[in-house]
Amino acid sequence: MTPEVIEYPDRAIQAETLADAVAVALQACIEANKQATLAVAGGSTPATFLTALGKRDIDWTSVIVLPTDERWAPPKDDRSNEGMIRDTLMANGANPQLFSFWRKGATAVQAATGLALDLATHLPLDICVLGMGVDMHCASLFPGGDGMTLAMADGAPAVASMLAPGAAEPRVTLSADVLSKSQMHLLIAGDDKRAALDKALGTEDTFTAPVAAVLRRCEHATVHWAP
């Protein structure tokens, strides 16, 4: 399906407005199911949103939070998405249950199968706040990635390993199937990202434009864009 697009005058309003919407949705899931699961992207734009979300007054102990993908590095590494979640969402007192992808002593390829099994009890995702690169990748679903055939397949395992020309290190990522079975929010900023999204939505090539493939699978997806 074609996603709804919401345009904001600036990134601060974008972050605060989306934080309000996600907080309301999380609390509704908690009231209905006694818990909620939230997957979030890494990067500078999601970091601003996560800082705002962490200040919202909800029952955080009933929320499971996980990255949409992870660079294969320990949480204390500067490039770790888990580390970013700790430094933003959890910096002001929010104390969710944090699902970690990192498995010390294993490679990304070795860890992927076990991670999929460990994550199974927390699926389907309730809410996903996804990011996108100018190359039209999302999570670690990269054009040219060595794990794309598996990660983009219908019924794929929840977690796949990925090594790609556009990524500096091995990664693990949620599969397209898992990402799309959620209340989806795509958070992007800048004219280059808007142009990339328009290009992605104009192609049917799943492997060239992974973000469009994920959005088309969603029952409802919203794009949040600011200049």
C-alpha positions as CSV (number, residue, x, y, z in Angstrom):
1,M,0.0,0.0,0.0
2,T,1.0,3.6,-0.4
3,P,2.0,5.2,2.9
4,E,0.5,8.3,4.4
5,V,3.0,11.2,4.4
6,I,3.0,13.8,7.2
7,E,5.2,16.9,6.7
8,Y,6.6,18.9,9.7
9,P,8.0,22.4,9.7
10,D,11.2,21.3,11.5
11,R,12.8,18.3,13.1
12,A,12.1,19.3,16.7
13,I,8.3,19.4,16.1
14,Q,8.7,16.1,14.1
15,A,10.4,14.4,17.0
16,E,8.0,15.7,19.7
17,T,4.8,14.9,17.7
18,L,5.9,11.4,16.8
19,A,6.9,10.8,20.4
20,D,3.4,11.8,21.5
21,A,1.8,9.4,19.0
22,V,4.1,6.5,19.8
23,A,3.6,7.0,23.6
24,V,-0.2,6.9,23.2
25,A,0.0,3.7,21.0
26,L,2.4,2.0,23.5
27,Q,0.1,2.7,26.4
28,A,-2.9,1.4,24.5
29,C,-1.0,-1.8,23.7
30,I,-0.1,-2.2,27.4
31,E,-3.7,-1.7,28.5
32,A,-4.9,-4.2,26.0
33,N,-2.2,-6.8,26.2
34,K,-0.2,-6.0,29.4
35,Q,2.9,-5.3,27.3
36,A,4.1,-3.6,24.1
37,T,7.0,-4.2,21.8
38,L,8.7,-1.3,20.0
39,A,11.5,-1.6,17.4
40,V,13.5,1.5,16.7
41,A,16.1,2.6,14.1
42,G,19.5,4.0,14.8
43,G,20.9,7.3,13.5
44,S,20.8,11.0,14.4
45,T,17.1,11.6,13.4
46,P,15.8,8.7,15.5
47,A,18.0,9.8,18.4
48,T,16.1,13.1,18.7
49,F,12.8,11.2,18.6
50,L,14.0,8.6,21.2
51,T,15.2,11.3,23.6
52,A,11.7,12.9,23.4
53,L,10.0,9.5,23.8
54,G,12.0,8.7,26.9
55,K,10.4,11.7,28.7
56,R,6.9,10.5,28.1
57,D,5.0,9.1,31.2
58,I,4.0,5.6,30.3
59,D,4.5,2.2,32.0
60,W,8.0,1.6,30.6
61,T,8.5,-1.6,32.6
62,S,5.9,-3.2,30.3
63,V,7.6,-2.2,27.1
64,I,10.1,-4.4,25.2
65,V,12.4,-2.2,23.1
66,L,14.8,-3.5,20.4
67,P,16.8,-2.1,17.5
68,T,15.5,-2.7,14.0
69,D,19.1,-3.8,13.3
70,E,22.5,-3.9,14.9
71,R,26.1,-3.4,13.8
72,W,28.0,-6.4,15.1
73,A,29.8,-4.6,17.9
74,P,29.3,-4.6,21.7
75,P,26.8,-2.1,23.2
76,K,29.5,0.2,24.5
77,D,30.9,0.7,21.0
78,D,30.1,4.2,19.6
79,R,28.4,2.7,16.6
80,S,26.1,0.4,18.5
81,N,22.3,1.0,18.1
82,E,21.7,-0.6,21.5
83,G,24.1,1.9,23.0
84,M,22.3,4.8,21.3
85,I,19.0,3.6,22.8
86,R,20.5,3.5,26.2
87,D,21.9,7.1,25.7
88,T,18.7,8.6,24.4
89,L,15.5,6.7,25.3
90,M,16.8,5.5,28.6
91,A,18.7,8.7,29.6
92,N,15.9,10.3,31.5
93,G,14.5,7.6,33.6
94,A,12.6,5.4,31.1
95,N,13.3,1.8,32.0
96,P,12.0,-0.6,29.3
97,Q,13.0,-4.2,28.8
98,L,15.8,-3.9,26.3
99,F,16.3,-6.8,23.9
100,S,20.0,-7.0,23.0
101,F,21.2,-8.5,19.7
102,W,24.8,-8.7,20.9
103,R,26.1,-12.2,21.6
104,K,29.7,-12.1,22.8
105,G,32.0,-14.7,21.2
106,A,29.7,-15.3,18.2
107,T,29.8,-13.8,14.7
108,A,26.7,-12.2,13.2
109,V,26.1,-15.2,11.1
110,Q,26.4,-17.6,14.0
111,A,24.1,-15.5,16.2
112,A,21.2,-14.9,13.8
113,T,19.4,-18.2,14.3
114,G,19.5,-18.0,18.0
115,L,18.4,-14.4,18.0
116,A,15.4,-15.3,15.9
117,L,14.4,-18.0,18.5
118,D,15.0,-15.6,21.4
119,L,12.9,-12.9,19.8
120,A,9.9,-15.2,18.9
121,T,8.1,-14.6,22.3
122,H,8.1,-10.9,21.6
123,L,6.5,-11.0,18.2
124,P,4.7,-9.7,16.4
125,L,6.0,-6.2,16.9
126,D,3.4,-3.7,18.0
127,I,5.2,-0.5,16.7
128,C,8.2,0.1,14.5
129,V,9.9,3.4,14.0
130,L,12.1,2.8,10.9
131,G,14.8,4.9,9.3
132,M,16.0,5.0,5.7
133,G,19.3,5.8,4.0
134,V,19.7,7.7,0.8
135,D,20.5,4.4,-0.9
136,M,16.9,3.3,0.0
137,H,18.0,0.8,2.6
138,C,16.1,0.4,5.8
139,A,17.1,-1.5,9.0
140,S,20.1,-3.4,7.6
141,L,18.3,-4.4,4.4
142,F,20.9,-3.1,2.0
143,P,20.9,-3.2,-1.8
144,G,23.5,-5.8,-2.6
145,G,23.6,-7.3,0.8
146,D,24.6,-11.0,1.0
147,G,21.6,-11.9,3.2
148,M,18.9,-10.1,1.2
149,T,17.3,-13.2,-0.5
150,L,16.6,-14.7,2.9
151,A,15.7,-11.4,4.7
152,M,13.3,-10.2,2.1
153,A,11.5,-13.5,1.6
154,D,7.9,-14.1,2.8
155,G,8.0,-16.1,6.0
156,A,11.7,-15.3,6.6
157,P,13.3,-15.9,10.0
158,A,12.8,-12.9,12.3
159,V,16.6,-12.1,12.3
160,A,19.1,-12.4,9.4
161,S,22.8,-11.6,9.2
162,M,23.9,-9.0,6.6
163,L,27.2,-8.0,5.0
164,A,26.8,-5.3,2.3
165,P,28.8,-2.8,0.3
166,G,27.0,0.0,2.0
167,A,27.8,-1.2,5.5
168,A,31.1,-0.8,7.2
169,E,30.8,-4.0,9.3
170,P,28.7,-7.2,9.6
171,R,25.2,-6.7,10.9
172,V,22.1,-8.4,12.0
173,T,18.7,-7.2,11.0
174,L,15.0,-7.8,11.5
175,S,13.6,-9.3,8.3
176,A,11.2,-7.5,6.0
177,D,8.4,-9.8,7.1
178,V,8.8,-9.0,10.8
179,L,9.2,-5.3,10.2
180,S,6.0,-5.0,8.1
181,K,3.8,-6.8,10.6
182,S,3.7,-3.7,12.9
183,Q,2.2,-0.3,13.2
184,M,4.9,1.3,10.9
185,H,6.3,4.8,11.2
186,L,9.1,5.8,8.7
187,L,11.1,8.7,10.2
188,I,13.2,10.7,7.7
189,A,14.6,14.2,7.4
190,G,16.1,16.3,4.6
191,D,15.4,16.8,0.9
192,D,17.8,14.0,-0.1
193,K,15.8,11.4,2.0
194,R,12.5,12.7,0.6
195,A,13.9,12.3,-3.0
196,A,15.1,8.8,-2.1
197,L,11.7,7.8,-0.8
198,D,10.0,9.1,-3.9
199,K,12.4,7.1,-6.0
200,A,11.9,4.0,-3.9
201,L,8.1,4.2,-4.2
202,G,8.4,4.5,-7.9
203,T,10.2,1.2,-8.4
204,E,9.0,-2.4,-8.1
205,D,12.5,-3.8,-7.6
206,T,12.5,-5.2,-4.1
207,F,16.3,-5.5,-3.9
208,T,17.0,-2.0,-5.2
209,A,14.6,-0.3,-2.9
210,P,14.1,-2.4,0.3
211,V,12.3,0.4,2.1
212,A,9.5,0.4,-0.5
213,A,9.1,-3.4,-0.3
214,V,8.7,-3.1,3.5
215,L,6.2,-0.2,3.3
216,R,4.1,-2.0,0.7
217,R,3.7,-5.0,2.9
218,C,2.3,-3.0,5.8
219,E,-1.4,-2.7,6.4
220,H,-0.8,0.9,7.4
221,A,2.4,2.9,7.3
222,T,3.0,6.6,8.0
223,V,6.0,8.6,6.7
224,H,7.1,11.4,9.0
225,W,9.3,13.9,7.1
226,A,10.9,17.2,8.1
227,P,13.3,19.4,6.1
